[in-house]
Amino acid sequence: MVVDSCHGEYESCHGEYKVPGGKLLVADITTDNDRLASVRLSGDFFLEPDDALEAINQALVGASVAASAEELTERVRRALPEGTVMVGLSAPAVATVIRRALSRASDWGEHAFSLIHRAPEAPALHMALDEVLTREVAAGRRGPTLRVWEWDRPAVIIGSFQSLANEVDTTAAGELGVEVMRRISGGGAMFVEPGNTITWSLIVPESLVQGLSFVESYAFLDDWVIQALGDMGIRAWYVPINDITSEGGKIAGAAQKRLDGAVLHHVTMAYDIDAERLTRVLRIGREKLSDKGTASAGKRVDPLRSQTGLSREAIIERMAASFGARFTLTADDVRPDELSAAQALAESKFQDEAWLHRVP
């Protein structure tokens, strides 16, 4: 996907950036060929003294449209009056919103999202659906999509670049009936069980994350999750690069893959996991449990169940409702041609031993 840039003579550009854990920051800029000609920042942040805003605006005038985030951040920092107090924004956030304006990034409100929540399906089909739907979004044949997964069996899903032998005890997995799969995104292994994990994919056009670094895009795409958890009474926060945690321990881990102009961002949350099975199947399971605040393999990993007191189904409903309250979300389903393509891909790729063992 080619994204038009705001680099021409006297062009006007608009960009928005919801600072994760902070406030909305808006930039309206004009460019004169390769330089910023004017900058007007606004938003629902707090900034003292009043003249700090104009100081920031003026400091950015004259900057190259190709300036790095670090260069723009340094311009802002040098311009801040002594004793400046910033709440809900930061110098790096200002740099980010400028870069989003320059790259003509889209905003959440510009998109209508589909919600797909189907009956339990096989791990290989879930892997394939992610790839097929991401390519459909990239091609413009499908709009941005939020897909909730339901598992029909326990599984371990390893990252694209992980060593199978180092991560998984395949003998134990076979004895326990745990299927082993490899996904297309990087990151660490996921241990999932029907009814005990909450997994979803958020598939968006790459324009939504234009101007963001790879690390920033994780926080940006997970910010709605932090808010949804807050709606349920959980004070959660983002831990770079890809974790969501709370005082009760790690809640979720995310992974990403970019395909042809679309971003696949999928997340698994622990509702109530059998820790003993996890440690038998995953070779580094005890370390993963320590991330979740569980010291003993005999205990269960249940941050969502214990912290919310809600059923898994209620949590999914509340999260979807929270997303829908903030953005446009309409119930949908996988199209027949998408399902057919995913079924073929599941067999030809994700059930192929060569794919599973590509990093032995």
Secondary structure, DSSP 8 states (H G I E B T S, - for coil): -----S-SEEEEEEEEEE-TTS-EEEEEEEEETTEEEEEEEEES-EEESTHHHHHHHHHHTT-BTT--HHHHHHHHHHHS-TT-EEES--HHHHHHHHHHHHTT---GGG-EEEEEE-S-B-HHHHHHHHHHHHHHHHHTSS--EEEEE-BSS-EEEE-TT--HHHHB-HHHHHHHT-EEEE-SS-S--EEE-TTTEEEEEEEEEGGGGTT--HHHHHHHHHHHHHHHHHHTT--EEEETTTEEEETTEEEEEEEEEEETTEEEEEEEEESSEEHHHHHHHBTTHHHHHHHTT---TTSEE-HHHHHH---HHHHHHHHHHHHHHHSEEEEE---HHHHHHHHHHIIIIIT-HHHHTS--
